[in-house]
Structures are given as structure tokens and as C-alpha cells.
Amino acid sequence: MSGLYGDYCYEDYEEWDTIPVDIPQYESPHNSYPLLRSHLRQKVSQMMRRCERAHIPYVYCGSTALRLLGVETPEDLSGPGNAWDNAPPRATKQPKDALHVVVRTAGERKPLPGIRMHVWKGLAADSIQQFANGVQCLRPAAAWASVAMDATMLQLIQIAESMERYGLATLADLRAFTGAHRFHGKRRCLRALAIARTDSASVKETELRVRLDLRGLPAFAINYVVAGSAYDSRAEHTVDLAIAQYRVGLEYQGNQHRSDVRQYRRDRDKLGALAALGWSFFEVTQADLNSEEALDRLAMRVACVIAQQTGKEPQIACLTYARIARAA
């Protein structure tokens, strides 16, 4: 099966639980989550088997399509720390594990147990793909657009950047699709795309960057290479997020940064090297993302580092997505 976003040769695999998710970016030296590939592969396999067993002649959309494509879904990105974010504009009483399908007219909708039907009157035929086992789902850009009313703004940004990272669709692809098609939530998608950036290494790094942007800090460079600083292997040190002008660096530290001894030593080596070059370095964990107060403190500490160099009063703000989208 081939399409706008690459060639997928699932026909060569006898069992759907061995469907590969071809994500070359997972091999990137910037990627901090090597186990994510196998996790997403397992999720793809589970959803593909479920859809195959359902035997329904509809096109899968929304979070079901995202799962089939091997990308994070709004459900994946929900957590205790996300209560601060804008709620999705459309609430639903459907069970969270419902399969999402799309039809072109309201007359095609019918009540089916465990199925949530959406109407997309302008759905184009070239936005649909079919796998070797007959399962149909939206192509990546259309699948992203189909969750516009069920995801928060942060989640829309995270999924868009994930699609770029996984090689499913570039941000340019998403912009082209959004500009060419009519659908509910189009304005939200345009705003999300104004904020989305290329080269993010994980959804957590995306969340950290966006939430600090909303606090009015200067724009961060992503995966910034620090000149003159390297490991013993001569691989250059990189920082997840950096304001290079003021030598400020931030990194999201997942559990493996503490449980993996080798990774922990590499982190300490890099931290020492950056400190020797005059960098202020901040490590962020999930506990920080779960706390608005912790992020306020982090933002103020970064602002204080900048203020020491500019002589201005340190301050943080409380901006909206619309504001940072206009400034992007």
C-alpha cells in the first residue's frame, strides 16, 4: 500500500501483530525514549487486530486512525498535569475505548455498539487508505485533522510534531491539507500549526517548550548543539531546549535517565561540561510538568538567569495560545 506519506509494505507480514512501524527518527541521537518504538508497535498491533475483527465497512478516523498509524492519541497524552490546558471543545459520553469511524452524510450514521460515528461532508477519497487486510483509515494529515475537536490545543501540537518525528507527515503536509480542506476545528489546527516546530524529540519536550512559551520566555532552540562541548566519544553535547544567547539549557529527564547508570553518567558529564562553559542547566521531570507552581518556579529561574545578563527585572507572563501563535 502506498500513498502520499510513504510506502508501507504490510503484505509481507503473515500476522498483524508483527506490523512494523517504520520510524527512523527513533534512531536519532536526540531521542531519549528508545522504548517508545516497541510500545507504539504493540499499540498498532492491538488496534489493527481489533479493527480487523470488527468487520465494519467504515473508514476509521480520530484516535482509532492515529493508533493504526502508530502515533500518540489524545488519550495517550492525557494526564494529571494536563488539567491546566484548554478542554476539548466537544465533550462526549461515548466510552473512551470506542472505535471512531467517519461517514460523509448524516444519513449514513447508525447506532452500533462500541462505535462512535463522525460526519465529514467534505471528506475526499484521496484522504483514505486501505491496508492489506481490508481495514480502512484516514491518511495521516486527515487523521490529525479528525481529532481537532476532541483534543486540547497542546495535544494537537504534540500529535502534529509526532507525525513529523515519525515520518508520517511533515508540518508542511499538515498545513497544505488544512488549507485545502473544510472540516470542524480547522481554525484550531491552523493555530496549532503556527506553534508546532520541527525536530522535537518527544511529546514531553514539546509540552515543556509550549508551557514555557505560554509563560512568556524567549523562544527556545530545539536540540541545540553546544559548540566546543563533547563526550569522550567526541559526540557533541546537545540540549533539549536552549536559549543560546543567555546560555540557558533545559532537558526533560524521563525515568531512564535515573534508572540507567550509563545514561546517568552521561548526563552528569554533560552537565559538568556545560557548567564549565558558563551554562545554566535545568533538569525537568514529570513531577514538574504535573505542577503549575513548579513550572512557574522554573520559568522564573530562567527569567532570573536572563535578567542577570540584561539588567532588567525578571518576570514571567500568562499568555494564550492565540498570543504565542501570532508571535511565532
SVG drawing of the C-alpha trace seen along z (x, -y; Angstrom):
<svg xmlns="http://www.w3.org/2000/svg" viewBox="-30 -47 67 62">
<polyline fill="none" stroke="black" stroke-width="0.4" points="0.0,0.0 1.5,-3.3 0.3,-6.9 1.2,-10.5 3.1,-9.8 5.3,-6.9 5.2,-3.2 4.0,-0.7 4.6,3.0 2.4,4.8 1.6,7.5 4.9,9.3 3.9,10.0 1.8,13.0 0.4,11.9 -0.8,8.4 1.0,8.5 4.2,8.1 3.2,5.0 6.2,2.7 6.1,-1.0 8.9,-2.4 10.0,-5.3 13.7,-6.1 13.7,-9.1 13.7,-6.7 17.4,-6.0 18.2,-9.7 20.9,-10.6 18.5,-13.2 15.8,-10.7 15.5,-10.0 12.8,-7.3 14.1,-4.2 11.4,-2.0 8.6,-4.1 9.0,-2.4 8.1,1.1 5.3,-0.4 3.7,-2.1 4.3,1.0 2.3,3.0 -0.5,0.5 -0.7,0.6 -0.9,4.4 -3.6,4.4 -5.8,1.8 -5.3,3.5 -6.4,6.8 -9.4,5.2 -10.5,3.4 -10.0,6.5 -12.2,8.5 -14.9,5.7 -15.6,6.3 -17.3,3.0 -17.3,1.3 -16.4,-2.2 -13.3,-4.3 -11.6,-4.6 -10.8,-8.2 -9.9,-10.1 -7.8,-8.4 -8.5,-5.0 -6.8,-6.1 -4.0,-7.6 -3.5,-4.4 -3.5,-2.4 -0.9,-4.8 1.4,-4.4 1.2,-7.8 0.2,-9.1 -3.5,-9.8 -5.3,-12.4 -5.9,-9.6 -2.2,-8.8 -1.4,-12.4 -4.0,-12.9 -2.5,-13.0 -2.7,-14.7 -0.6,-17.6 -2.8,-18.4 -5.8,-19.7 -4.4,-23.3 -4.8,-23.0 -7.8,-24.1 -10.5,-21.4 -11.5,-19.8 -14.4,-21.9 -16.6,-18.8 -17.4,-16.6 -18.6,-13.1 -20.5,-10.5 -19.1,-7.7 -16.8,-5.1 -13.2,-6.0 -12.4,-2.7 -15.0,-3.3 -13.8,-2.8 -14.1,-6.0 -15.3,-5.9 -16.2,-8.6 -19.1,-8.9 -19.9,-11.6 -23.6,-12.2 -25.7,-12.2 -28.0,-9.7 -25.2,-7.1 -24.9,-7.3 -26.4,-4.4 -26.1,-3.2 -23.6,-0.5 -22.3,0.7 -18.7,-0.4 -18.7,-2.7 -18.6,-6.5 -19.6,-7.9 -18.5,-11.2 -19.8,-13.1 -17.2,-14.8 -19.2,-16.1 -16.1,-17.3 -14.0,-14.1 -12.0,-13.5 -11.4,-10.0 -7.6,-10.6 -7.7,-11.1 -8.5,-7.5 -6.1,-4.5 -6.7,-0.7 -4.4,1.8 -3.8,5.2 -6.3,6.8 -9.1,4.5 -9.1,2.2 -9.6,-1.4 -8.5,-4.5 -7.7,-8.2 -4.3,-9.1 -2.0,-10.9 -3.0,-14.6 -6.7,-13.8 -6.4,-11.7 -4.8,-14.6 -7.5,-16.9 -10.2,-14.5 -9.2,-14.9 -9.3,-18.7 -12.5,-18.9 -11.6,-16.1 -8.1,-17.1 -6.7,-20.0 -4.6,-22.6 -1.4,-21.1 -2.4,-17.7 -2.9,-18.9 0.6,-20.4 2.1,-17.3 0.5,-15.0 1.5,-17.2 5.1,-17.2 4.9,-13.5 3.8,-12.9 6.8,-14.9 9.1,-13.0 7.8,-9.6 8.0,-10.4 4.2,-10.1 3.6,-13.7 5.6,-16.9 4.3,-20.1 4.2,-21.4 2.0,-18.5 -0.4,-19.3 -0.5,-22.9 -1.3,-22.1 -4.0,-19.7 -5.6,-22.1 -5.6,-24.9 -7.1,-22.8 -10.0,-21.1 -13.0,-22.0 -13.6,-20.4 -14.7,-21.2 -11.8,-22.6 -9.9,-24.0 -9.1,-27.2 -7.7,-25.3 -5.5,-23.3 -4.1,-26.4 -3.3,-27.8 -1.6,-24.6 0.5,-24.6 1.6,-28.1 3.1,-26.9 4.3,-23.5 8.0,-23.1 10.2,-20.6 12.9,-18.4 11.3,-17.9 12.4,-14.6 9.4,-13.7 5.9,-14.7 7.2,-15.7 9.8,-18.0 7.0,-19.6 4.9,-20.0 7.7,-21.6 8.5,-24.0 4.9,-25.1 4.2,-25.6 7.2,-27.8 6.3,-29.7 2.9,-30.4 4.8,-31.9 6.4,-34.5 10.0,-33.2 12.2,-33.8 11.9,-31.3 13.8,-28.1 16.1,-26.3 15.3,-22.6 18.1,-20.0 20.7,-22.7 24.3,-21.6 26.7,-23.3 29.9,-24.4 33.1,-23.2 31.5,-20.7 31.5,-16.9 31.6,-13.4 34.7,-11.3 33.4,-9.7 33.6,-13.2 29.9,-13.2 28.8,-16.8 26.7,-17.7 23.1,-18.7 20.5,-20.4 16.8,-19.6 15.8,-23.2 18.2,-26.2 18.2,-29.9 21.8,-30.1 22.1,-33.9 21.9,-33.6 23.4,-30.1 20.3,-28.6 19.6,-24.9 16.7,-22.6 16.2,-18.9 13.3,-16.6 14.5,-13.7 12.4,-10.5 12.8,-7.6 15.6,-6.0 17.8,-9.0 17.8,-7.8 17.5,-4.0 20.1,-3.6 23.6,-4.0 25.3,-4.7 22.7,-7.3 23.0,-8.9 26.8,-9.2 26.5,-10.7 24.0,-13.3 26.4,-14.2 29.3,-14.5 27.3,-16.8 26.0,-18.9 29.6,-19.4 30.9,-20.3 28.1,-22.9 28.6,-24.4 32.3,-24.9 31.3,-26.8 29.1,-29.1 25.7,-27.5 22.8,-27.4 21.3,-24.0 17.8,-22.9 16.5,-19.3 12.7,-18.8 10.8,-15.7 7.2,-14.6 6.6,-15.8 7.5,-19.3 5.0,-19.0 2.3,-17.9 2.6,-21.1 1.8,-24.6 3.7,-26.0 6.8,-24.0 6.7,-25.3 6.2,-28.9 9.3,-28.5 11.3,-27.1 10.2,-29.9 11.1,-32.5 14.6,-30.9 15.2,-31.0 14.0,-34.6 16.4,-35.4 19.3,-34.0 18.4,-36.2 17.9,-39.2 21.4,-38.9 22.7,-39.4 20.3,-42.1 19.9,-44.1 16.2,-44.0 13.6,-43.0 12.9,-39.2 9.3,-38.5 7.0,-35.8 3.6,-36.1 0.4,-34.2 -0.1,-34.1 -2.7,-32.4 -2.3,-30.0 -3.6,-32.7 -0.9,-35.1 2.1,-32.8 0.7,-31.6 0.7,-35.2 4.2,-35.7 5.5,-32.5"/>
</svg>
